[in-house]
Amino acid sequence: DASAAAVMASAFVELSTLTKDSAASKAYLAQAKKIIGALSSPEYLAEAGGSGCFLIKHCTGFYKKNSQVDVPLSYADYYFMEALWRLKNLSKYGLK
């Protein structure tokens, strides 16, 4: 589910700034970059103007009820953009 991945990417970037453990910080950041890289690939990133102008495709709202399965979701786009914004602003924490 790409929407869950977007949420986790944003969270991992944030976690990298909150821990005092340098190794953990690097691990969180590496995982965030891996997820962001996957979401930025043609597999998940919609083509310009495609997918109803959403950014991320292959999301799931409620799998058990077969609701919103393999669709774009607004919160996936939100958390993807938030992850990118957090990644961009890491320099104020002394991280890259």
DAKA-V871090 format. One record per backbone hydrogen bond with DSSP energy under -1.0 kcal/mol. NH is the residue of the N-H (numbers start at 1). CO is the residue of the C=O. If there is no record, write none. Layout:
((NH,CO) (NH,CO))
This chain:
((2,58) (5,1) (6,2) (7,3) (8,4) (9,5) (10,6) (11,7) (12,8) (13,9) (14,10) (15,11) (16,12) (17,14) (19,15) (25,21) (26,22) (27,23) (28,24) (29,25) (30,26) (31,27) (32,28) (33,29) (34,30) (35,31) (36,32) (37,33) (38,34) (39,35) (40,36) (41,38) (44,41) (45,41) (46,55) (50,47) (53,50) (54,51) (57,44) (59,71) (61,68) (62,67) (66,63) (67,62) (70,59) (71,59) (77,73) (78,74) (79,75) (80,76) (81,77) (82,78) (83,79) (84,80) (85,81) (86,82) (87,83) (88,84) (89,85) (90,87) (92,89) (93,90) (94,91) (95,90))
